[in-house]
Amino acid sequence: MSSHNWVLSARSRERLLGVKPELSDTVKRALELSPIDFGVTEGKRSIERQKELVARGLSQTMNSKHLSGNAVDLVAYLSGRVCWEMSAYDELADAMKQAAKETGVAIRWGGAWQVRDIRLHEGTMEDAMNAYIDLRRSEGRRPFLDGPHFENS
């Protein structure tokens, strides 16, 4: 991974307010490592916001780590445009994995829920995501892929 000159926007920095410092530091380091520019769409969340997201089917739990400042949602930018393709998010997850190794923070990624700490996963985060998809299908369950989501595990 090479170093880029990506910087968090004022809006992204504001959205990190209330996020645990160790997670916030990991996000900032990941941005330095990432081959893809990204921003923070959500950090610490209110109960009202969480209820709204659950009601809309955009979150599956009222026990979200966003409520305690232990989760962030990131958004990838390719050529200055928002990108929702999972291939961008597994690259962000690789950057978060490397950053987490450096900061010593256990991180769980919403693209591979079975991996409780991405620092310990051998291989790429794309491999981890594919293993998660295979696991869920083998159980007859639909994978819940939340590529933008990273939480302190």
C-alpha positions in Angstrom: 0.0 0.0 0.0 1.4 3.4 -0.9 0.9 6.7 0.8 -1.5 9.2 -0.7 -2.4 12.7 0.1 -6.0 12.1 1.0 -7.3 14.3 3.8 -10.5 14.0 5.8 -13.0 16.8 5.0 -14.3 19.1 7.8 -17.6 17.1 7.5 -15.8 13.8 8.0 -13.8 15.1 10.9 -17.1 16.4 12.5 -18.6 13.0 12.0 -15.7 11.4 14.0 -16.7 13.5 17.0 -17.9 11.2 19.8 -16.1 8.2 18.1 -13.7 6.5 20.5 -10.2 8.0 20.0 -8.5 4.7 19.2 -11.1 4.0 16.4 -10.9 7.6 15.1 -7.0 7.3 15.0 -7.3 4.0 13.1 -9.6 5.6 10.5 -7.2 8.5 10.1 -4.2 6.2 9.6 -6.2 4.0 7.2 -6.8 7.1 5.0 -3.0 7.6 4.8 -2.6 4.0 3.7 -5.6 3.6 1.5 -5.3 3.5 -2.3 -8.8 4.8 -2.4 -10.0 8.2 -1.0 -12.8 7.9 1.5 -14.8 9.9 4.0 -16.9 9.3 7.1 -20.6 9.2 6.7 -21.5 8.3 10.2 -19.9 7.9 13.6 -21.6 8.1 16.9 -25.4 7.8 16.5 -28.3 8.9 18.7 -31.0 6.4 19.8 -33.5 8.2 17.6 -31.3 7.8 14.5 -30.7 4.1 15.3 -34.5 3.5 15.6 -35.1 5.2 12.3 -32.4 3.1 10.5 -33.8 -0.1 12.0 -37.4 0.9 11.0 -36.1 1.5 7.4 -34.2 -1.9 7.4 -30.9 -0.1 7.1 -29.7 -1.5 10.4 -30.5 -4.8 12.0 -30.1 -4.0 15.6 -30.8 -1.5 18.4 -27.6 -2.7 20.0 -25.4 -0.9 17.4 -21.8 -0.1 18.3 -22.6 3.3 16.7 -24.5 4.3 19.9 -21.3 4.0 22.0 -19.0 5.6 19.5 -17.4 2.2 18.7 -18.3 2.2 15.0 -17.9 4.2 11.8 -19.4 4.0 8.3 -17.0 5.0 5.6 -17.8 6.0 2.0 -15.4 5.4 -0.9 -14.7 8.1 -3.5 -13.4 7.2 -7.0 -12.5 10.2 -9.1 -14.3 12.4 -6.6 -17.6 10.5 -6.9 -19.2 8.3 -4.3 -18.7 4.6 -5.0 -20.7 1.8 -3.5 -19.1 -1.1 -5.3 -17.9 -3.8 -2.8 -14.5 -4.0 -4.5 -13.8 -0.5 -3.2 -14.8 -1.5 0.3 -12.6 -4.6 0.5 -9.7 -2.3 -0.4 -10.7 0.1 2.4 -10.9 -2.9 4.7 -7.3 -3.9 3.7 -6.2 -0.3 4.7 -8.2 -0.5 7.9 -6.6 -3.9 8.7 -3.1 -2.4 8.2 -4.0 0.7 10.3 -5.5 -1.5 13.0 -2.3 -3.5 13.2 -0.3 -0.2 13.7 -2.7 1.3 16.3 -3.3 -2.0 18.1 -7.1 -1.8 17.7 -9.3 -4.8 17.2 -11.6 -4.1 14.2 -14.6 -6.0 12.8 -15.7 -5.3 9.3 -19.3 -5.5 8.0 -18.2 -7.2 4.9 -16.9 -10.3 6.8 -18.8 -10.5 10.1 -17.3 -13.9 10.9 -13.8 -12.4 11.4 -14.0 -10.8 14.9 -10.6 -9.0 14.5 -9.4 -8.3 10.9 -5.9 -7.9 12.2 -5.7 -11.6 12.7 -7.1 -12.6 9.3 -4.6 -14.3 7.0 -5.1 -13.0 3.4 -7.1 -10.2 1.9 -10.3 -8.8 3.1 -11.9 -9.7 -0.2 -11.0 -13.4 0.7 -12.6 -12.8 4.1 -15.8 -11.4 2.5 -16.1 -14.3 0.1 -15.7 -16.8 3.0 -18.5 -15.0 4.8 -20.8 -15.2 1.8 -20.0 -18.9 1.4 -20.6 -19.5 5.1 -24.0 -17.8 5.1 -25.1 -19.6 2.0 -24.0 -22.9 3.4 -26.3 -22.1 6.4 -29.2 -21.3 4.0 -29.0 -17.6 5.1 -28.6 -14.4 3.1 -25.3 -12.6 3.7 -25.7 -9.2 5.3 -22.9 -7.2 3.6 -22.3 -3.8 5.2 -19.1 -2.9 3.4 -18.9 0.7 4.8 -19.2 -0.4 8.4 -16.2 -0.8 10.7 -16.4 -1.4 14.5 -14.1 -1.7 17.4 -14.6 -5.4 18.3 
